[in-house]
C-alpha cells in the first residue's frame, strides 16, 4: 500500500517526537530501534523507510528536543521584562520539576555524556544545537557587551547542565534540592550571603 507524501512526513515527525522523549529517558543506547518504532505505533521493518541509520534518528531526535527547548525559552522571554529574562530561564531550568522529568527536559544533561563518545558527525550536530542555545541565552542578557554576554551565557549553561546532572544523581531528596539551589545561585552569580532575605509570607486562608 502506497502512502501520500504528507502521511510519510507525519509518520516521520511522530517517530522523531516519540524517540526524543524515550532517548532522554533511557539514554542513547538504552532503547532499541524496535522499541522506538513500537512507541510510534509502527513495525521495526518500517524504520529504514524513514532513516538511513539509528544514528540519523538519534541526531534528528536530539535536534527536535533542543529546538523545542529554545522555542520555549524564547516564548518565555517575550512575556517578561528584558532585565528578568536571563534569571527567569535559569530559575525555571533548575527546578525539581525539570530534574524529575528527563523525558521532557533538556537533552544535554540527559544525553551529553553518551553523545561525547559518538561519531564526529553526531558530535558535530550536537555541538551546533548547543551553539544555538548559547546564542539564544546570550540574547537574554542585557546591559553588557555581546562578547561578555556570551561568556556569561556559556558559564551559566555549563553550570545549569552540570547542576541538573548532579541533582538527578542525588535523587529527589533534600541533598538534591540543595544542589539545585546552589546551582541557581552560581549560574546567576549570587551567593547565599548576597541574596536578599525573603519576607515571611502571610498564611492564606484555606
Secondary structure as GFF3:
##gff-version 3
##sequence-region A 1 206
A	DSSP	alpha_helix	5	26	.	.	.	ID=ss1
A	DSSP	alpha_helix	33	39	.	.	.	ID=ss2
A	DSSP	three_ten_helix	44	49	.	.	.	ID=ss3
A	DSSP	alpha_helix	54	78	.	.	.	ID=ss4
A	DSSP	alpha_helix	82	93	.	.	.	ID=ss5
A	DSSP	alpha_helix	96	99	.	.	.	ID=ss6
A	DSSP	three_ten_helix	102	104	.	.	.	ID=ss7
A	DSSP	alpha_helix	107	115	.	.	.	ID=ss8
A	DSSP	alpha_helix	120	139	.	.	.	ID=ss9
A	DSSP	alpha_helix	146	170	.	.	.	ID=ss10
A	DSSP	alpha_helix	174	187	.	.	.	ID=ss11
###
